[in-house]
Amino acid sequence: MAGLPEHERSYLSESLERKKPQSWRPLHRKFNDALNQVHKSGFCSSPLESNFPIPMVAAPLKVSDSSQLAIACMAPLSKMPRARLEFELGPALVSMATMIENEGITHEIHR
């Protein structure tokens, strides 16, 4: 959702809150934290303290049309400690997304 324009992101967030308020309220802070992480670093990672068994790191991939994509990496916790997520894999995904965007490879995805 970080790749969406602000008005679309707000619409989706408000829709989730209306439809599933009990589910959305606890996630709202984590959602905003992830958006802030993307705006600061270009990627976000799943919080390790959430007992999520498979950590993930992802970066938005901007395409020329209205499609929203992301490039992501998931692996067992033993392979993805926090430092590796933040200093190796996250920046690598941002670099890959930038390369894909600059090369115009995204046009091939939609054919």
C-alpha atoms as one frame of an Amber mdcrd trajectory, in Angstrom:
protein
   0.000   0.000   0.000   3.004   2.291   0.376   3.167   2.678  -3.399  -0.384
   3.973  -3.634  -1.260   7.659  -3.812  -2.226   9.086  -0.414  -5.950   9.387
  -1.239  -6.158   5.711  -2.282  -4.218   4.554   0.771  -6.519   6.591   3.048
  -9.603   5.192   1.331  -8.416   1.601   1.830  -7.408   2.223   5.429 -10.761
   3.807   6.252 -12.616   0.979   4.494 -10.754  -1.620   6.542 -11.516   0.283
   9.721 -15.244   0.481   8.869 -15.580  -3.151   7.820 -13.359  -4.792  10.452
 -12.834  -2.322  13.332 -11.798  -4.950  15.892  -9.217  -6.399  13.512  -7.971
  -3.094  12.137  -7.420  -1.094  15.338  -4.530  -3.222  16.669  -2.903  -3.261
  13.221  -3.256   0.457  12.510  -0.065   1.463  14.381   1.950  -1.305  12.700
   0.548  -0.248   9.322   1.666   3.356   9.910   5.062   2.178  11.163   5.531
   0.171   7.957   4.529   3.162   5.801   7.001   5.353   7.666   9.703   2.741
   7.187   9.056   2.681   3.430   9.147   6.477   3.220  12.404   6.579   5.195
  14.251   3.540   3.787  12.389   2.503   0.650  11.376  -0.847   2.176   9.620
  -2.317   5.193  10.070  -5.501   7.159   7.779  -7.570   9.318   8.225  -6.922
  13.028  10.243  -9.752  14.584   8.588  -9.299  17.968   5.233 -10.322  16.489
   6.192 -14.036  16.574   5.743 -14.114  12.816   7.461 -17.414  11.939   8.690
 -16.270   8.538  10.100 -12.731   8.466   9.589 -10.720   5.306  11.076  -7.603
   3.785   9.481  -5.823   0.823   9.870  -2.742  -1.363   7.264  -1.115  -3.609
   7.762  -1.517  -7.335   6.373   1.399  -9.338   5.059   0.611 -12.784   4.027
   2.938 -15.567   0.343   2.093 -15.357  -1.891   2.014 -12.291  -0.801  -1.439
 -11.103   0.861  -1.626  -7.713   3.506  -4.271  -7.181   6.080  -5.115  -4.552
   9.280  -7.087  -4.578   9.743  -9.193  -1.441  11.939 -11.720   0.291  10.840
 -14.286   2.894  12.896 -16.909   4.728  12.979 -18.751   8.043  13.878 -16.609
  11.056  17.226 -18.424  11.381  18.232 -17.027   7.954  16.902 -13.486   8.405
  17.999 -11.777  11.615  16.977  -8.115  12.021  20.404  -6.779  10.926  20.273
  -8.773   7.702  16.734  -7.548   6.967  17.598  -3.898   7.543  21.149  -3.619
   6.221  21.399  -6.227   3.482  18.106  -7.528   2.117  15.997  -4.354   2.357
  18.523  -2.163   0.522  19.075  -4.950  -2.052  15.330  -5.061  -2.784  15.232
  -1.267  -3.185  18.146  -1.525  -5.640  16.416  -4.313  -7.579  13.149  -2.370
  -7.729  15.013   0.695  -9.005  16.821  -1.368 -11.651  13.557  -2.932 -12.808
  11.842   0.464 -12.963  14.769   2.034 -14.848  15.008  -0.811 -17.346  11.310
  -0.768 -18.111  11.050  -4.471 -17.326   7.657  -3.851 -15.735   6.130  -3.543
 -19.223   6.971  -7.203 -19.840   5.176  -8.272 -16.641   1.816  -7.037 -17.962
   1.938  -8.640 -21.389
